[in-house]
Amino acid sequence: MRKYFTTSQVKAAEAPLLASLPDGALMRRAAYGLARVATAELRARTGGVVGRTVTLLVGSGDNGGDALWAGTMLRRRGASVTAVLLDPARAHAAGLAAFTAAGGRVSSDPGTPDLVLDGIVGISGKGPLRPAAAAMVADLDAPIVAVDLPSGVDPDTGAVEGPAVTAEVTVAFGALKPVHVLAGARCGRVELVPIGLELPDPDLTALDASEVGRLWPVPRASDDKYSQGVVGIVAGSDRYPGAAVLSSGAAVTATAGMVRYAGRAATHVLDHWPEVVAAPSPAEAGRVQAWVVGPGIGTDAVALDDVRTVLASDQPVLVDADGLNLLAERPELVRGRSAATLLTPHAGEFERLTGVAPAPDRVAATRALAAEWGVTVLLKGRSTVIADPHGRVYVNEAGSSWAATAGSGDVLSGIVGALMATGLEPALAAAVGARAHSLAANLGAREGAEETGEAGLAPISASTLLGHLRAAVRILRSHVCES
């Protein structure tokens, strides 16, 4: 499990070390790890270190000091290193003295380096880059290694409110911070450098592949179709039959023991998934162990009646899409339910539910909705945030935005609903399902690129994502054996 700690938690953990270690020792410990990562990056990109050019973007404070000490170590390894001091009067004195003594050069011109170290702003900084720094970063064409976090990105929320660095690699000191999972597109690859911190319970967690694989339900010798989880799907309408097909198909593919479909698109569902048991309404569907309601059902009287019926049950319920739009004016339907409820909004649906947008602090907003309504909330996005009513938060960083395509949310609902039907609590079901969903999207995008001969990844559809779900589960399950 990956653990993420707020800046206040990290600073509190650093305090006893700073008090007990010689002055500057903790900074040099961090800088050594930074220099090691930068050295590896130079070797991977250029084949070596000697004679390669590195530019340090040095702000005031400790992050600038980290960059200067790392630059000193790179200079001693044979690199040509230039430091651009963005606030010369406040540059870290000891770091600058060591840097110049090692032969490092100070200049106002960043040049055309092979690698850049971003030491402009640390975890105490807030807000976007200032104009001079923003202009300099915009003109650079070299890969950037961020010192603890990309400058201009909020360390606790991952919010970007103006010019900010986009890094190829971010070197995190002592602990991962929320920015490293909430702003993955800005951070690039994240490398953790231990510096000896004693840390409290984390603020956020993310399941790793082996944990997801271990939690994924696997049939036992004694299982039958009922004991493996029966999920009810209330999705689709005459106008949006595809939502029913995708949600039901995802539940089937996620290996639910049985999928019961209840709604107005039964013919379409059975044409694609003949193993589904169909009924015209939730009241006629039969016994289930969890419900999914909302994708593509519309907001008419029939849809509202179906939502009311499902939420009046004593089973866990996942509410998505049109179901959320109906709830926005009727929150009493979920508040106070005896059984668990999971809401899965995107940002627009979240704003309709609460009256405010989830940004810039998506974690705090998700926590607040979960606590106020007594539900679990999955807020969709490249970094999917999942909060339960007790304040526990999981995050899934997808690694790309290929899952941001029409119908993708319908697939996610079917996956998570099937997992809930096996008995997984909603927060875990959501975290496990989100990880499998994002991996399936990335597999589909990669395969599409290979088929077309394109470089990198290719756009996908929700059907393509669904087609790669079982492969994603196999990969996640394989990590259980490896661990």
MOTA-V393147 format. One record per residue. RES is the residue in three letters. SS is DSSP state (H for helix, E for strand, - for the rest). PHI is phi in radians with two decimals (* if undefined). OMEGA is omega in whole degrees, 0 to 359 (* if undefined). Layout:
# MOTA-V393147
res = [RES,RES]
ss = [SS,SS]
phi = [PHI,PHI]
omega = [OMEGA,OMEGA]
This chain:
# MOTA-V393147
res = [MET,ARG,LYS,TYR,PHE,THR,THR,SER,GLN,VAL,LYS,ALA,ALA,GLU,ALA,PRO,LEU,LEU,ALA,SER,LEU,PRO,ASP,GLY,ALA,LEU,MET,ARG,ARG,ALA,ALA,TYR,GLY,LEU,ALA,ARG,VAL,ALA,THR,ALA,GLU,LEU,ARG,ALA,ARG,THR,GLY,GLY,VAL,VAL,GLY,ARG,THR,VAL,THR,LEU,LEU,VAL,GLY,SER,GLY,ASP,ASN,GLY,GLY,ASP,ALA,LEU,TRP,ALA,GLY,THR,MET,LEU,ARG,ARG,ARG,GLY,ALA,SER,VAL,THR,ALA,VAL,LEU,LEU,ASP,PRO,ALA,ARG,ALA,HIS,ALA,ALA,GLY,LEU,ALA,ALA,PHE,THR,ALA,ALA,GLY,GLY,ARG,VAL,SER,SER,ASP,PRO,GLY,THR,PRO,ASP,LEU,VAL,LEU,ASP,GLY,ILE,VAL,GLY,ILE,SER,GLY,LYS,GLY,PRO,LEU,ARG,PRO,ALA,ALA,ALA,ALA,MET,VAL,ALA,ASP,LEU,ASP,ALA,PRO,ILE,VAL,ALA,VAL,ASP,LEU,PRO,SER,GLY,VAL,ASP,PRO,ASP,THR,GLY,ALA,VAL,GLU,GLY,PRO,ALA,VAL,THR,ALA,GLU,VAL,THR,VAL,ALA,PHE,GLY,ALA,LEU,LYS,PRO,VAL,HIS,VAL,LEU,ALA,GLY,ALA,ARG,CYS,GLY,ARG,VAL,GLU,LEU,VAL,PRO,ILE,GLY,LEU,GLU,LEU,PRO,ASP,PRO,ASP,LEU,THR,ALA,LEU,ASP,ALA,SER,GLU,VAL,GLY,ARG,LEU,TRP,PRO,VAL,PRO,ARG,ALA,SER,ASP,ASP,LYS,TYR,SER,GLN,GLY,VAL,VAL,GLY,ILE,VAL,ALA,GLY,SER,ASP,ARG,TYR,PRO,GLY,ALA,ALA,VAL,LEU,SER,SER,GLY,ALA,ALA,VAL,THR,ALA,THR,ALA,GLY,MET,VAL,ARG,TYR,ALA,GLY,ARG,ALA,ALA,THR,HIS,VAL,LEU,ASP,HIS,TRP,PRO,GLU,VAL,VAL,ALA,ALA,PRO,SER,PRO,ALA,GLU,ALA,GLY,ARG,VAL,GLN,ALA,TRP,VAL,VAL,GLY,PRO,GLY,ILE,GLY,THR,ASP,ALA,VAL,ALA,LEU,ASP,ASP,VAL,ARG,THR,VAL,LEU,ALA,SER,ASP,GLN,PRO,VAL,LEU,VAL,ASP,ALA,ASP,GLY,LEU,ASN,LEU,LEU,ALA,GLU,ARG,PRO,GLU,LEU,VAL,ARG,GLY,ARG,SER,ALA,ALA,THR,LEU,LEU,THR,PRO,HIS,ALA,GLY,GLU,PHE,GLU,ARG,LEU,THR,GLY,VAL,ALA,PRO,ALA,PRO,ASP,ARG,VAL,ALA,ALA,THR,ARG,ALA,LEU,ALA,ALA,GLU,TRP,GLY,VAL,THR,VAL,LEU,LEU,LYS,GLY,ARG,SER,THR,VAL,ILE,ALA,ASP,PRO,HIS,GLY,ARG,VAL,TYR,VAL,ASN,GLU,ALA,GLY,SER,SER,TRP,ALA,ALA,THR,ALA,GLY,SER,GLY,ASP,VAL,LEU,SER,GLY,ILE,VAL,GLY,ALA,LEU,MET,ALA,THR,GLY,LEU,GLU,PRO,ALA,LEU,ALA,ALA,ALA,VAL,GLY,ALA,ARG,ALA,HIS,SER,LEU,ALA,ALA,ASN,LEU,GLY,ALA,ARG,GLU,GLY,ALA,GLU,GLU,THR,GLY,GLU,ALA,GLY,LEU,ALA,PRO,ILE,SER,ALA,SER,THR,LEU,LEU,GLY,HIS,LEU,ARG,ALA,ALA,VAL,ARG,ILE,LEU,ARG,SER,HIS,VAL,CYS,GLU,SER]
ss = [-,E,E,E,-,-,H,H,H,H,H,H,H,H,H,H,H,H,H,H,-,-,-,-,H,H,H,H,H,H,H,H,H,H,H,H,H,H,H,H,H,H,H,H,H,H,-,-,-,-,-,-,E,E,E,E,E,E,-,-,-,H,H,H,H,H,H,H,H,H,H,H,H,H,H,H,-,-,-,E,E,E,E,E,E,-,-,H,H,H,-,-,H,H,H,H,H,H,H,H,H,-,-,-,E,E,-,-,-,-,-,-,-,-,E,E,E,E,E,-,-,-,-,-,-,-,-,-,-,-,H,H,H,H,H,H,H,H,H,-,-,-,E,E,E,E,E,-,-,-,-,-,E,-,-,-,-,-,-,E,-,-,-,-,-,-,-,-,E,E,E,E,E,-,-,E,-,-,H,H,H,H,-,H,H,H,H,-,E,E,E,E,E,-,-,-,-,-,-,-,-,-,-,E,E,E,-,-,H,H,H,H,H,H,H,-,-,-,-,-,-,-,-,-,-,-,-,-,-,E,E,E,E,E,-,-,-,-,-,-,H,H,H,H,H,H,H,H,H,H,H,H,H,-,-,-,-,E,E,E,E,E,-,-,-,H,H,H,H,H,H,H,-,-,-,-,E,E,E,-,-,H,H,H,-,-,-,-,-,E,E,E,E,-,-,-,-,-,-,-,H,H,H,H,H,H,H,H,H,H,H,-,-,-,-,E,E,E,E,-,-,H,H,H,H,H,H,-,-,-,H,H,H,-,-,-,-,-,-,-,E,E,E,-,-,-,H,H,H,H,H,H,H,H,-,-,-,-,-,-,-,H,H,H,H,H,H,H,H,H,H,H,H,-,-,E,E,E,E,-,-,-,E,E,E,E,E,-,-,-,-,-,E,E,E,E,E,-,-,-,-,-,-,-,-,-,-,H,H,H,H,H,H,H,H,H,H,H,H,H,H,-,-,-,-,H,H,H,H,H,H,H,H,H,H,H,H,H,H,H,H,H,H,H,H,H,H,H,H,H,H,H,-,-,-,-,-,-,-,-,-,H,H,H,H,H,H,-,H,H,H,H,H,H,H,H,H,H,H,H,H,H,-]
phi = [*,-1.55,-2.06,-2.17,-2.14,-1.20,-1.09,-1.15,-1.13,-1.17,-1.10,-1.14,-1.29,-1.30,-0.97,-1.15,-1.19,-1.08,-1.32,-1.71,-1.60,-1.01,-0.98,1.52,-1.15,-1.17,-1.13,-1.18,-1.09,-1.16,-1.13,-1.07,-1.12,-1.08,-1.11,-1.10,-1.16,-1.10,-1.07,-1.08,-1.18,-1.08,-1.11,-1.18,-1.61,-2.15,1.60,-3.07,-2.08,-1.05,1.45,-1.37,-1.85,-2.27,-1.98,-1.79,-1.70,-1.92,-1.64,-1.37,1.58,-1.21,-1.12,-1.11,-1.12,-0.98,-1.12,-1.15,-1.14,-1.13,-1.08,-1.05,-1.17,-1.18,-1.10,-1.20,-1.57,1.82,-1.40,-1.63,-2.12,-2.08,-1.91,-1.78,-1.57,-1.34,-2.51,-0.92,-1.17,-1.99,-1.14,-1.11,-1.11,-1.15,-1.12,-1.18,-1.10,-1.12,-1.13,-1.20,-1.12,-1.45,1.71,-1.25,-1.90,-1.82,-2.65,-1.57,-1.84,-1.24,1.22,-2.17,-1.34,-1.39,-2.65,-2.14,-1.85,-1.59,-2.03,-1.31,-2.35,-1.78,-1.25,-1.51,-1.40,-2.37,1.52,-1.28,-1.11,-1.27,-0.93,-1.13,-1.17,-1.09,-1.12,-1.14,-1.10,-1.11,-1.46,-1.34,-2.08,-1.74,-1.10,-1.98,-1.80,-1.47,-1.57,1.32,-2.81,-1.19,-1.08,1.68,-1.84,-1.16,-1.19,-1.72,-2.03,1.31,-1.24,-2.14,-1.96,2.99,-1.00,-2.69,-1.35,-1.99,-1.76,-1.38,-2.45,-2.11,-1.77,-1.62,-1.70,1.42,-2.82,-1.32,-1.93,-0.93,-0.95,-1.24,-1.97,-1.51,-2.30,-1.04,-1.15,-1.48,-1.46,1.17,-1.28,-1.90,-1.97,-1.67,-1.89,-1.16,-2.27,1.59,-1.37,-1.70,-1.87,-1.44,-1.10,-1.26,-1.42,-2.33,-2.38,-2.33,-1.26,-1.55,-1.06,-1.18,-1.18,-1.12,-1.08,-1.23,-1.42,-1.14,-1.11,-2.17,-1.05,-1.65,-1.03,-1.57,-1.33,-2.30,-1.11,-1.39,-1.29,-1.49,1.86,-1.91,-1.96,-1.73,-2.01,-1.98,-2.64,1.37,-2.81,-1.04,-1.41,-2.20,-1.18,-1.08,-1.07,-1.17,-1.09,-1.22,-1.12,-1.14,-1.10,-1.14,-1.13,-1.10,-1.18,-1.35,1.17,-1.10,-1.11,-2.67,-2.02,-1.84,-1.71,-2.33,2.91,-1.67,-2.09,-1.03,-1.05,-1.14,-1.09,-1.20,-1.09,-1.65,-2.35,-1.15,-1.34,-1.29,-1.70,-1.90,-2.53,-1.30,-2.70,-1.04,-1.11,-1.85,-1.38,1.66,-1.23,-2.27,-1.88,-2.89,-2.05,-2.07,-2.40,2.28,-1.05,1.20,-1.45,1.40,-2.25,-1.45,-1.12,-1.13,-1.08,-1.08,-1.09,-1.14,-1.10,-1.06,-1.06,-1.15,-1.25,-1.42,-1.34,-1.80,-1.96,-1.02,-2.31,-1.79,-1.99,-2.38,0.90,-1.04,-1.05,-1.22,-1.10,-1.21,-1.21,-0.97,-1.75,-2.42,-1.05,-1.08,-1.18,-1.91,-1.16,1.51,-1.07,-1.35,-1.66,-1.25,-2.25,-2.14,-1.79,-2.21,-1.43,-1.54,-1.04,-1.13,-1.16,-1.04,-1.14,-1.18,-1.23,-1.95,1.54,-2.36,-1.25,-1.26,-1.33,-1.53,-1.80,-1.17,-1.19,-1.09,-1.14,-1.18,-1.02,-1.13,-1.12,-1.06,-1.22,-1.19,-1.66,1.19,-2.28,-1.70,-2.17,-1.93,-1.63,-1.26,2.81,-0.96,-1.76,-1.41,-1.90,-2.19,-2.18,-1.73,-1.12,-1.66,1.67,-1.23,-2.29,-1.91,-2.28,-2.14,-1.61,-1.24,1.47,-2.92,-1.99,-1.17,-1.37,-1.43,-2.49,-0.99,1.57,-1.08,-1.14,-1.11,-1.12,-1.04,-1.05,-1.12,-1.09,-1.16,-1.06,-1.09,-1.18,-1.09,-1.16,-1.44,1.90,-1.13,-1.09,-0.96,-1.12,-1.19,-1.03,-1.14,-1.16,-1.15,-1.13,-1.12,-1.17,-1.13,-1.07,-1.19,-1.15,-1.07,-1.09,-1.18,-1.11,-1.12,-1.15,-1.19,-1.14,-1.07,-1.15,-1.13,-1.22,-1.66,1.35,-1.35,-1.38,1.37,-2.15,-2.07,-1.04,-2.29,-1.86,-1.10,-1.12,-1.11,-1.00,-1.06,-1.14,-1.82,-1.12,-1.14,-1.11,-1.08,-1.11,-1.05,-1.12,-1.13,-1.15,-1.11,-1.20,-1.12,-1.16,-1.15,-1.46]
omega = [176,184,183,188,180,180,179,177,181,180,178,179,179,188,180,177,179,180,186,183,174,182,177,184,181,178,180,176,178,182,178,178,177,180,179,180,179,178,179,180,177,180,181,186,187,179,180,181,184,178,178,185,180,175,176,171,194,173,177,175,189,179,174,176,176,181,181,178,177,176,176,180,177,177,180,177,173,178,172,190,178,177,173,183,183,176,189,183,183,177,181,191,183,179,180,179,178,182,181,178,180,180,176,184,176,182,173,182,180,178,179,188,172,183,178,171,180,176,186,185,179,185,176,183,178,174,183,175,174,189,182,179,180,180,180,180,182,182,182,179,183,175,184,170,182,180,180,175,176,182,181,178,183,185,185,182,185,183,176,186,180,180,182,178,167,187,170,181,172,180,183,183,170,183,170,178,181,180,186,177,182,179,183,181,177,186,187,177,182,177,181,177,178,176,173,181,169,191,178,174,184,176,180,174,175,179,174,188,182,178,178,178,181,181,182,185,177,182,173,182,184,186,169,186,180,182,178,175,176,182,176,181,174,187,174,180,177,182,185,180,182,179,178,180,183,180,180,180,178,178,176,184,177,174,168,179,177,175,175,177,179,180,189,182,185,181,180,180,183,175,182,188,184,179,179,175,189,175,183,183,178,181,183,188,186,186,174,178,173,179,164,181,170,186,173,184,185,182,180,184,179,179,180,179,178,178,179,181,182,182,176,180,178,181,174,182,171,180,183,166,182,176,178,178,176,179,184,179,184,182,180,180,180,181,178,175,178,179,184,177,176,175,185,184,159,188,181,178,177,181,177,179,190,184,179,177,180,179,8,182,186,180,180,180,180,176,184,179,180,182,184,183,181,183,168,183,171,178,186,178,175,168,180,182,182,180,175,185,183,176,177,183,169,176,173,177,190,182,176,177,182,179,179,182,184,180,181,178,177,178,180,180,180,179,185,177,178,179,177,181,178,179,176,177,188,183,178,178,179,181,179,181,180,180,179,180,182,178,178,178,180,177,179,180,179,180,178,178,179,182,183,182,179,174,176,185,181,178,181,171,177,178,177,177,181,180,180,184,183,176,178,179,178,180,180,177,181,179,177,180,181,182,*]
